[in-house]
Amino acid sequence: MRKYFIQTFGCEMNKADSEKINMILLQSWLQKTSDYKNADLIILNTCSVRKKWEDRVFWLLREIEELNKDRKNKIITWITGCMVRKTWLNKKYLKEDLERNKAKNIEYLENKYWIFNNDDKLFPRMLNLDFTLRIEEIKYLNMILTHIYSEKIWNDDKFDDYLKQTQLRENKFQASVVVQTWCDNYCSFCIVPYTRWKEISREHNEIIAEITNLAQNWTKEISLVWQNVNSYWKQKNLGLWNQEKSAWNEWIWISPFRKLLNNINKIEWIDRIRFTSSNPHDMTFDILDAHFELEKTCNYLHFALQSWNDEMLKKMNRKHTYNDFKKMVEYLRKKDSYFSISTDIIVWFSGETDEMFKDTLKAIKELEIDFIYIARYSVRSWTLASKIYPDDIPDNIKAKRWHILNTQLEENVKKRWEKMIWKVGEILISWEKDWQFFGRTRNFKEVFFDKIDGIKIWDIVKVRILEVDTWVLLWEII
């Protein structure tokens, strides 16, 4: 039985994609291994958002090339994810009698035989790369493996639609559910729209059916994932007007995403609903209110600020202002002072001055952001920024600003988390390590305690917070 190894880089969406790959390969009678040196097939599910992930991929490919020097049966290497523009094969697998088709980047292949090409620019850089496969074209995987291995590799549960492909969830109590694909926002720094495809939302009833099935198989926590989940079905007029007026004397729009949350909330056995990631300009107050009006939606939200400075946000092609973001944070915190907010910040985007950076630092302190994913800006080919904006900030300055922002984050964490001391809440126990249980509060704070007889993973227990241990809370069971 052939063994495969899969390495996932980047975001929660890539992790969900890897679960789809796992399902197909296991149904095709391949065996998963945790050691890439023992694998016959290595899959690198890549991320291009940050250069360090791409560097890691190139390093692994060099390692595989060295391993292959001493192996009779060479390791087959497959790259998917954001580094891939087309589904194509290494030239050694090409059929000479087939007409080549140089399809444009990220356009779907209209003919299965178009995979017999190798125009993807990854091949000249990675001579030992066997094939690239865009995750949206996962239906071609078994055809490619059959061609490479010269024997039938089959799967008895195939779907032509990527969104309908079942995921293999190794943790049956927690599930990430894909609600849409890709992104139409074209932020000037972001590579995703150039490596994926236009935004497509899954059918409402299809998602509800999947989550209902998960609940019947003991799943307690649902995470709705994709690049911009709150834009779910924004391209279709599926909303409804609520005949009540908001605090600002405006009609409340019931968005398609809020409608989806409402129906997930009705599913029995599901205890917690989370979603990520969200974009401020697509955020509506009915979605914010869902955190308080639906008992299963957790009081935690991740949405990306990127910068305090409105001039910089405009340069990034972000469609919100700082005041837009601040208004939503204040709205949530007014309803629940413990409500957790996490965000993304880019330090030293092209042209960012000291004053602009200080504005961002001030915003993080003012809003008491609970957690920040801090990225040092690096140019990504294909993006608008790579074409019109110079990367004019030295790396040592970027590093300095990163540490300044991280220091402020540590102060925020201490201040926000100390507020929770003596607070009572429910913990969903998620994993164990070194004789301790770990889990998260409903507002996404990580907590731990020593194992206790009679309590197991994925029990829900009521606890009291005792103290803060850096990034983790120590608590006792009530």
Number of C-alpha atoms within 10 A of each C-alpha: 7 12 20 24 20 22 16 19 20 16 16 19 22 21 16 21 24 25 19 21 22 23 17 25 19 15 16 16 14 17 17 17 17 12 12 21 14 15 21 19 22 23 21 21 26 22 24 21 21 17 14 11 17 17 11 13 19 13 12 15 19 15 13 20 18 11 15 16 9 9 9 7 8 16 23 20 21 18 25 25 26 23 25 25 23 30 31 25 24 22 16 9 16 17 12 9 6 11 11 16 15 12 14 10 16 18 14 14 17 9 8 13 16 18 22 21 23 25 20 18 12 18 18 12 9 14 13 19 20 21 27 28 23 24 24 20 16 22 19 19 21 18 16 22 17 13 14 19 10 9 9 13 19 17 16 8 11 17 13 12 11 16 21 15 19 18 20 18 17 10 11 15 20 20 21 22 19 22 26 23 23 20 20 17 17 16 20 21 25 23 23 24 19 21 21 24 18 13 19 17 19 15 13 16 11 13 19 17 13 13 20 18 13 22 22 13 12 14 21 22 22 23 17 21 24 27 23 24 24 27 23 24 21 16 10 9 9 12 15 12 10 12 9 11 11 13 8 7 8 9 13 18 19 17 24 21 22 21 18 16 22 16 12 22 19 14 17 11 16 22 18 19 21 23 22 21 20 20 21 20 15 15 20 18 16 18 20 17 15 19 22 15 12 15 14 23 23 21 23 21 22 20 18 20 26 22 28 23 20 17 13 20 19 15 17 20 17 22 15 16 19 17 11 14 19 16 10 16 19 13 13 23 15 11 12 13 11 17 20 24 22 17 19 16 21 20 25 26 27 21 14 16 13 10 10 19 21 16 16 21 19 15 18 23 16 11 15 20 19 26 19 20 13 17 18 18 20 21 22 19 14 16 18 18 22 17 12 10 15 12 16 11 17 9 14 9 13 19 15 12 19 18 13 13 22 17 12 16 22 16 14 20 20 15 13 18 22 16 14 18 16 14 12 17 16 15 24 22 20 17 14 16 10 7 9 12 19 21 23 17 20 21 16 19 18 15 23 22 16 14 15 11 5 6 12 14 14 20 15 16 14 15 19 18 21 16 16 18 12 10 12 16 23 18 21 17 14 9
